[in-house]
């Protein structure tokens, strides 16, 4: 692994003893007052924890002037920037419940989330104003749109908001945040909506504090570290681990507005904790392999250390990955490079993390044992059940769904089929509702099949395995733009877009070879017999992917119904899409 920072003392931050996130923030602002809290490279913005706290006090008075108080909701539609942290924390200190809207959301999606949250105030920036103004016409509750930057007519600028604080000398700021209770709802995390309308997961102050305390025991990182915030703040991982986590650990958060720049940011920031979804690690692996680094284990340690330093990961204490299955090949590759990635599992409903592999005790293919205080068991059908102090309070405005998901005894039905070994390590098989049961009654995990194919096929950005109630499995494959560019250069092709490359014979042959290789590590019944190349890209937040790049399986199957049916129309005339010469349909 990369070397740890010079100051590796494991002092417990005072904030861990807090009962609420308001109390935690105040403890951290006092303990690390002169340390940097927030940074934005693009503008050279930096503020210390003391300056952070002063801004929070002032903006809290401004929000109070708008009528924001305990139990109110405040929405945010912003890229990753310090203004989000500053305004969110200010509303939190008044006892408000905050949430973020995915920046890729349509007007209809914004309307649904803001309406469900019943927000009177939403904070945004110029690029999203038009959508919010349109949504406001259909959301009766929404009264005020605060804009960070140039504010068009009908909205309020940040300067105008802060000016409201001048007339709020009567606000007892300390009394306001001390009135917040541990069981008050701290934030709403709206689920991605893969199976229906988004659900507003209600997480309390106590939930977040409990998760932080458990993480301290499990991953043992130093306080006052550095991190890069690049995932959407509407995603539970960024909101809980970056926004709130920094308030507990006293870390410096480097806000990265463009997630495509995260590797460049890391090279400059040298984070002490770094993690992301599997796709980030997959693309980083592909980029290193494109530089000829195919077998890191064969390199001397000096060269591996230089690679880690070039990536900015040489001072990192902990690496994590979650949100979707990670191909074992990716984990082994980085382990050989000296980067030990701890695969983890959790949900918005469990305050992000419930199980995690520990450093030095990783079992590839598992998501590790539970955090301290987390109880696990399997239902008779194999569904993973979770209980503990970090389990959500319930879904907003959905009492029936809450009752269905949270049993009377506090066990959360996760919807994941899992296995637990004798040492407590958990292996996630797949989502309960997404298992493939073929025409012969064989149960299969599409996620496992997809991971094998993706690992063997660098050209594949996304793979969708299909075979439920069918005689054999087929796949839809969306191409990776970067990999297409490399292949186009090798073959002298002028148009490297996925739409054009999907029709190139060289691409089809390369994908077929990758699928064949992936099939070699699958059982005969699991193997992909045919595939269809998607002519175009699948963008996060689009019809096929959630903003966090999870597959929207049902919409995908509906949109590509004709292509899927063609794959089941018989092998004759489709030799160019076959992965082998086999004619069986087992």
Secondary structure, DSSP 8 states (H G I E B T S, - for coil): -----S-------GGGG-SSHHHHHHHHHHHTTTSEEEEEGGGTEEEEHHHHHHHHHHHHHHHHHTT--TT-EEEEE--S-HHHHHHHHHHHTTT-EEEE--TT--HHHHHHHHHHHT-SEEEEEHHHHHHHHHHHTT-TT--EEEEES---TTSEEHHHHHHGGGG-TT--HHHHHHT--TTSEEEEEE---SSSS--EEEEEHHHHHHHHHHHHHHH---SS-EEEE-S-TTSHHIIIIIIIHHHHHT-EEEE-S-GGGHHHHHHHH--SEEEEEHHHHHHHHHHHHHTT---GGGS-HHHHHHHHHHHT-TT-SEEEEESS---HHHHHHHHHHT--EEEEE--GGGTS-SEE--TT---TTS--EE-TT-EEEE-TTSEEEEESTTS-SEETT-HHHHHHHB-TTS-EEEEEEEEE-TT--EEEEEEGGG-EE-TT--EE-HHHHHHHHHHH-TTEEEEEEE-TTSSSEEEEEEE-HHHHHHHHHHHT-S--SHHHHTT-HHHHHHHHHHHHHHHTTS-TTTSEEEEEE-SS---BTSSSB-TT--B-HHHHHHHTHHHHHHHTS-STT-GGGBSSS-----
